[in-house]
């Protein structure tokens, strides 16, 4: 994915403008429940949504409702990302 900020194209660090859409869709800026239905549907497919929701439930509501599901989604995403990374590095080195 190309950086949104052309002036930081060579910078190895993420620019805030590059991660802002993901943070918005994960519920880090606005409550997902108040967004349109189509945005709520998209948010269900972004793994950071589950991390933000788990933090919100733990901090603001002292609840562990759906915590196991959210933890499993984050662990599955981590495992998949690691497997894809290992596969990609092995493919490049051959």
N, C-alpha and C positions, 0 to 999 in steps of 0.2 A: 504494500500500500504506500503510495507516495505521500510524503509529508504535506500537511495543509499549509504550512508556513514555508515558502520557498527560501527565505533567508536562512533557515536552519537546516537546509537539505543535507549538508555535510556533517552536521552535529550528530554524534552517536547517541545523545540523550534525547528522550522524548520531549517534545515541546508541548506545553499545556493545550494548545489548539488541536493537537493530534489525538489526545485522549479524552477531550471534553465530550464528544458525542457518546462515547461508551459510558462515561461516568453519568451523563444525563439519562441515558436509557437504562442504566442499572438502578436508578432511584437515588443516586447520591446528591442530586440537586433538587429535584422535585419528587413528591410522592407519586408513585406509579398509579395509584388508585384515582388520582385526579386528572390523569392524562387520557387522551382519546383511546377507544378500545383497540384500534389498530396498533398504537404505540405499546399498549399493554401486552398485546400478542407478541410483538417483536422482542420486548423485554424478557419474555419467558425463555428466549433462546440465547440470552447473553449471560454467561456464567457469573459475571460480577454482580448481577442482580441478586443472586442467592447469597453472596457474601454480605452485600449491603443490607439485605433483609434480615439476615441472622444478627448482624450488629445492631440494627434498629430494634429488633425484638428483645435482645439482651440488655441494651442500654436504656431504652425508653419504656419498655413494657415489662421487663423482668420475666419474660416468657421464653420457654423453649419449644413452643409450638412449631412443628415442622422443622426443627433444628436438625434432626437426623437426615431428613431428605436433602436439606440445603448442604449439609456437610458431605453427603454422598455425591451430590452433583459437583461440588468443588473438587473432591478427591478424584472423581472420574475425569473431570476436565484436566486436572493436573497430570494424571496418569496418561491420558491420551496425548497431551502436549509433549510429555517426556518421550513417549514412544515415537511420535512423529519426528521429534528432534533427533533422537538416536538414529532412526531410519534415514533421515535426511543427511546427517553427518557421515554415516556409513556409505551412503550412495555417492556422496561427493568424493570420498577418499578412494573409491574404487577406480 
